[in-house]
Amino acid sequence: MINLPDPISPICKEIFDKTEDEFKNLSSKLKINNISDVFFKEIVIPLAIYLNSLKKSEKPMLIGLTGGQGSGKTTLSEFVQLTLRKGFNKKTVGFSIDDIYKTRKERKELGKTIHPLCEVRGVPGTHNVQLGLDTIDSLYKAQSTSITSIPIFSKLMDQHLPKEDWLKYDGKPDFIFFDGWFCGARPISEIDWRPPLNKLEEEEDPNGVWSKWYNKELSDDYQTLFNKFDLLLMIKVPNMKHVYESRWIQEQTLSKTIEDSEMKEKIMTKEEVHRFVMHYERLTRYILEETPNYADIVLARNEDFNFSFIK
């Protein structure tokens, strides 16, 4: 049983007073409007206090965050990291499973040899898992004078930024945050396998060649990566409809951060987002059903985008 501090406790108030202005600055940077102080006082700060209370080892603590697309994993990670840094003087670093994608060339080859849908990034099998393992291992072994390159992938350009533009992390962190829509997920069992779930699967993968391929991929190196997590936190959204809506909001938010007209043209329409999310529906549904049973912390996020602890 995890005991989180009371949001009205003196320690929570003290941390909020220390970080309130920083929260506002980060909210502005992330283009998040009208975020409530309740989110910080009842979710972010208690989580940071709890994680800080667990930090005992010399090895950085690796926190995995999972949940549906657009559920708020990266946002929550950013705010908890900020609280740990400003409130407890801890060193943190975070990156995403989206930052370790395979190259377009590699995915095109998978499309030729396995199934055309393998070219679409996102599902298990479309990531360079070893890059993630190597990056985490470098952070584990870092010294105070070490500089670790953290990969950065541009979704709009569909490629990694040049290595010289990757995040350079100085020293050894106390916490590593790693988020992804299927982080911590286990393969779908045969008894839970279902026929095509949506129009995309019906039209392009009626025999399940692609979906069974990525399910098998999930059982391999991804489990090595996920087993490194010291703690798995899940944001549980109400249903698939919420995933579709959240991903559309995410795309709209992304469009506000881009000034380059050529890049703006790559922003997806609502219909394109809906089709895009169909690629992940099968595994997302399974995650929503199964992951709460073994995740260490589960946050519910309702239709109004409010968070609450349910485990």
N, C-alpha and C positions, 0 to 999 in steps of 0.2 A: 504494500500500500504506500502510495506517495502522498506525503503531507505537504501541501503548498501553504505558504504563509498567508495570513488573513490580509486582504487588500487594504484594510483600514489600520493595520499594525503600524507602529512607529517606523520600522525599517522600510516598509513600502512607501510611506509618506516621504521619508528622507531621500530615498532613491528617486522618487518622482520629482521632488524639488530640484535635485541635482541635474536631472536630465530633461526637464520639461521643454526648455528652449531647443535642445538638441533634437527632441522628437519632432518639434515643429519644422525645424530646418530639413530634417530627413524626409518628412511628409511632403514638403514642397519639392524637394529634389526628385522624389519618386512620383510626383504628379498625383498625389492622393489628397482629395478634398474632403473636408468635413469629417475627418477621423475623430472619434470620440475619445476623451480622456479615460473613459471606462475601459477601453481596449488596453491602454497602457497600465492602468492601475489594477485591473482584474486579471489580465492575461500576461502581458509582456513582463512586467516587473516580478510577479510571483514566479514565473518560469525562470527568469534570470537568477533570482535568489536561490531557487531550488538547484539549478545547475551549478551555481557557484558553491553550494554546500556539498556537492558530490565531488568536486575537484580535489583529489588527493594525490594522484600519481604524477610522476615526472613526465609521463607520456601525455601528449595532448588528448583531450577527450573528444571523440568523434561523434557528433550528433547527426543522425539521419532525419530528414523531414520528408514526409510523403503526403499525398492527397491528390485529388483530381486537378486537371489543368485549370489554372486561374483561381485555385482555392486560396491562395495567399501564402504559400510556403516561403517563397523568397522574401516577401515583405515581412513576414513574421521573423524570419531568420535575421534580416537586417536590423530590426528593432531590438531583438533580444541581444544581438551582438553589441549594438550601441550601448545597451544598458550594462552589459558586462564590462565594457571598456570604461565607460564614464562613471558607473556606480561602484565598480570593484577593482578598477585598474588592471583588468585582465586583457591579455592579447588574444584576439580572435581573427579568424579568416574564414571566408565562405566561398564556395563555388557550387556549380550545379551539374547535374548529369547532362544538361544541355551543352555544357562546355567541353564535353569529351566525345562529340560526334565523330563518326568516321567521315572521311572525305567524300565529296561527290563522286570521285572516280571509284572509290571502294564500293559505294552504294550502287553505282551504276553496274558494276560487275556482279553484285549480288542480284540486281534486277535481271541480269542476263542468265545467270546460272541457277537461281532459286525461283524467283517470282517477280514480276514487274513492280509490285507494291513494296518490295524491299528497298527501292530507291527513296521512298518517302521516309525522312528521318523521324525518329521518335520512339518506335517500338524497340523492345529488346532485340539485339543483333545489329542495330545501326549505330552503336557506340564503340569507341575504342576504350574498352574497360581497363586495359593495361595502363593507359595514360592516367586514368583516375587512380589506380592502385599505386603507380609510380609517384604521382604527385603527393598522395597521402603519405607514402613511405618517406619521401623527401622531407615532409613537414615533421614526421615523427623523429627523424634522425637529425633535424636541424640543430645547429648551435647558435649561440647569441649573435655570431657574425655571419651566419648563413643568409643567402638570398635564394628564395625558392620561386621559380616561375609558375604561376597559376594560369592554366589555359583559359582563353576567352574565345567563344564562338559567336560569330555574327549570324543570327537567323536570317536577317534580310539579305545578306550577301551569300548565305548558305556556305560559309567557310570560316575556318579559324582566322583570327587576326594574325598578322606576322608575329613570330615569336618575340621579336623585340618590343612589341606592343602588349604582351601579356602582363598581367599584374605581377609585380615584383614584391614578394613578401619578405620583410627583414626579420631575421631571428626565428625563434621557436614559439608557436602559439600555445596558449593554454587550451583553447577550444577550436575545433574545426567543424564547420557547419556544411553539410552536403545535402542538397535538396534535389528532388526529382519526382515526377508524377507517379513512378512505380517503385521508388526506393523502398527496399525491404520486402518487396512482393515475392511471393513464392509461385511456382508454376501452377497453372490450372490443372486440377486433377482430371483424369479421364471420366470419372463418374459425374463431374460437373460440366463436361463439355456439351455445348449446345450447337444447334444448327445455325446458319447465318443469322446474325442479330439485326442487321440493318441493310439499307439499300447498297452500300458500298460492298459489303461482303457477299450479298446475293448476286451482284453483277460481276464483281472482279475476283472473288475468291470463294465460289460456291462449294468447292470441295475441301476448303480449309487448308490448302497447301501452305499459304503464307502465314495464317494464324497459328498453325501447328508448328511451323518453323520458328516463329519468334517465341512461342511458348517453350520450345526445346532450348533455344538460346538462353532464355531466362534461367534455366536450371543449371547453367554452366558457370562462367566466370563472374556473372553478376552476383551469384550467391557468395562467392569468395569476397567480393567487395562489400556486400551487405552484412556479412558476418563480422566485419570489422567494427560495425556500429557499436558504441557503448550504450547508446540509447536511441530508440526510434520513436519519433513523434508523428502522429497522423492528424491531419485536418480532414474531418469527415463531412462531406457535403451531403445534402439531403437526397439527391438523386442525379441521374444523368442529365436531366433537363437543366439542372443548376450548373453542371459542368459546361454544357453548351453556352449558357448565358454568361458564365464567368469568363470563358475563353474569348467571347466576343468583346466583353468589357476590357479584357487584357489587350486585345488588338486595338481598340479605340484609344486606350491609354498610351500604347506604343506610338500611335500616329501623332500624338501631341509632343512627343520628344524628338521627332525627326523634322529637320528643316530642309534637307536635301530633297528636291522635287523628284529626282529619279528613284530615291529610296521610298518616298511616299507612295509611288505607284505600285510598290510591292506589298503594301498593306492589303490584307485580305478583306473582301466584302463579307457580309453576314452569311451569305449562302456558301462562300468558300470556307469560312470558319466552321460552319456546320458540317460540311463534307470532310474537312480536315480532322475534326474530332471523332468522326466515325471510325477512323483508323485505330483509335484507342478505346473504343467503347467496350469491347469484349473484356479486356484486361481490367479496365476501370471498374466495371460492374463487379468483377471478382474481388478486386481490392476493397471496394466498399463493403462487401459482405464478410471477407475473411480477415483482413489486416487488423481491424479493431480487437480481434481475439488475442493477438500477440504483441501489438504495439505497446510500448511502455506508457505513453501518454496519448490520449485521444481528445482532440478538441472538436466540438461540433461547430459547424458554421451554417447558419440558417439562411432562408431566402432573402433576408434583409442584411446579410453580410455581418451579422453579429456572432461573436465567438463565445463559447462556454465550455468548461471542462466537463467531460462525461466519463473520463477514466484517468 
